[in-house]
Amino acid sequence: MSEGMSEQLGQSIQGGVEQPSARRHVPLIERYRERLPFAPGDPVVSLQEGSTPVVPAPVLSELVGARVRLKLEGANPTGSFKDRGMTCAVSAAVREGAKAVVCASTGNTAASAAAYAARAGITCAVIVPEGKIAQGKLAQTLIHGARVISLAGNFDQALELVRQLTDTHPIVLVNSVNEFRVEGQKTAAFELHEALEGELDALCIPVGNAGNITAYWRGFSELGVKPRLFGFQAEGAAPLVTGQIVERPETVASAIRIGRPVRWEDAMAAARDSRGSIRAVSDSEILAAFRLLASKEGMFSEPASAAAVAGLLKYGAEGAEEIVCVLTGRGLKDPETAIAHNDGRVIPCPVEIERIEEAVLGDP
Ligand SMILES: *Cc1c(COP(=O)(O)O)cnc(C)c1O
């Protein structure tokens, strides 16, 4: 092998394998400091978030007739993309000398805020809609030591109340109205641009409070690239599709059960300026995509994440050849939904080899 060749090979190994795994040990703020509002020497509260994998999805690619890949945001430390924004929001809060953070949450913001507050040694309170938060998210929030307040109301009411609270008390609001959240989350666009070497035609993403679609568009805009952004809401919580606030949002995808998104205008601008769209998918379409991802691609995501895939399957690639679906959170967050909506069953069996044979090898 010539010296040139081995050098080339060395570089491609570095680019394809070694570098990304090495990057996993770099806090997001350090990896992208020159593009984030943090100076060297500022406090950094990190759980080594970001640098998440982008994985090919062969079955989806076949179904839509384009190259589809999945950005696994569930690989973040608390299991959702919220960590990208939270490292920035909590680091900035610590820089300001804050002793407490608060948020309204459908679950993942709460879990992330609780973890980063624990890491920073400050207190955290979360307001969640009563009875509407997935078990995994509640478990995380409690074990990290946050104060959990269950509001007899929905997410939008919880957010309204925490905004009032933080107007009159020295507590930092870490919902995506907080600019640092959007700043941190835009780094996912940088990662995609690097990983795909600019080859991205369309991004499919679930939309709830619309902070994430806003953040991706900000990230792509800063790079001067323009993939089309296809946002998807659940039919029962689709204010950006109908143009009307939804007073009682309802969907199986609890992470996007939001009727009055705080980033409404930003999200509409992102869809318009990228020549994309924000459209709706039904709960049954979300659940079908949820099962397909798990059973055919080996990817167990949250139902909300599956909304992006449901949208792609429903509306098609629209001429895009290189597509990424953002899997925003991991499936273990919401075990109840997975247990309630799958095609399998648990087969009881006594301790006898014949019955085991029958159970394992017999007709399903
Ligand atoms: C927060 C969240 C969303 C929605 O993101 P927004 O920024 O609120 O639009 C989607 N999926 C998961 C898993 C989430 O946690």
The ligand as an ORCA input file, in Angstrom:
! r2SCAN-3c Opt
* xyz 0 1
  C     -40.319     17.871     23.442
  C     -40.512     16.726     22.523
  C     -41.051     16.870     21.235
  C     -41.569     18.175     20.717
  O     -40.589     19.157     20.584
  P     -40.997     20.684     20.559
  O     -39.743     21.434     20.642
  O     -41.878     20.883     21.766
  O     -41.763     20.910     19.303
  C     -41.128     15.758     20.418
  N     -40.717     14.544     20.853
  C     -40.208     14.371     22.080
  C     -39.790     13.015     22.487
  C     -40.086     15.450     22.950
  O     -39.589     15.247     24.175
*
